[in-house]
Amino acid sequence: MGGASELPNTLRDMYDVVYIDADGGETPVAKRLDDRKDAADVARKAAAERGVGRMVLPGSSKLPNCVCVIPVPPAEAA
């Protein structure tokens, strides 16, 4: 039987990376990345460039001065 790695991207979580500024405004950094590690790498680099923290979130919470990786459920990614 096939594992999750054989499923099309539309059936797996994808990841958005956003910067949340001090006022709570969101700026997209990257959209619809299909690899969590790649999304974390993008977030790490963007956070270092901006001098802010980084987090992986189960949803879009408003955290100021943070670059966040947000899982996008398959229904929303399609």
PEJO-V699602 format. One record per residue. N is the residue number from 0. RES is the residue in one small letter. SS is DSSP state (hx for helix, st for strand, lp for the rest). PSI is psi in whole degrees, 0 to 359 (NA if undefined). Layout:
BEGIN
N/RES/SS/PSI ; N/RES/SS/PSI
END
This chain:
BEGIN
0/m/lp/148 ; 1/g/lp/150 ; 2/g/lp/181 ; 3/a/hx/332 ; 4/s/hx/345 ; 5/e/hx/354 ; 6/l/lp/145 ; 7/p/lp/154 ; 8/n/hx/331 ; 9/t/hx/347 ; 10/l/hx/358 ; 11/r/lp/160 ; 12/d/lp/145 ; 13/m/st/172 ; 14/y/st/135 ; 15/d/st/148 ; 16/v/st/124 ; 17/v/st/150 ; 18/y/st/129 ; 19/i/st/116 ; 20/d/lp/179 ; 21/a/lp/335 ; 22/d/lp/2 ; 23/g/lp/3 ; 24/g/lp/139 ; 25/e/st/134 ; 26/t/st/119 ; 27/p/st/137 ; 28/v/st/317 ; 29/a/st/150 ; 30/k/st/145 ; 31/r/st/44 ; 32/l/st/137 ; 33/d/lp/3 ; 34/d/lp/123 ; 35/r/hx/320 ; 36/k/hx/317 ; 37/d/hx/318 ; 38/a/hx/319 ; 39/a/hx/322 ; 40/d/hx/317 ; 41/v/hx/316 ; 42/a/hx/317 ; 43/r/hx/313 ; 44/k/hx/317 ; 45/a/hx/321 ; 46/a/hx/318 ; 47/a/hx/319 ; 48/e/hx/326 ; 49/r/hx/350 ; 50/g/lp/37 ; 51/v/lp/176 ; 52/g/st/179 ; 53/r/st/152 ; 54/m/st/157 ; 55/v/st/123 ; 56/l/st/148 ; 57/p/lp/346 ; 58/g/lp/179 ; 59/s/lp/90 ; 60/s/lp/150 ; 61/k/lp/97 ; 62/l/lp/119 ; 63/p/lp/147 ; 64/n/lp/54 ; 65/c/st/143 ; 66/v/st/124 ; 67/c/st/144 ; 68/v/st/122 ; 69/i/st/116 ; 70/p/st/136 ; 71/v/st/116 ; 72/p/lp/151 ; 73/p/hx/322 ; 74/a/hx/324 ; 75/e/hx/332 ; 76/a/hx/336 ; 77/a/lp/NA
END
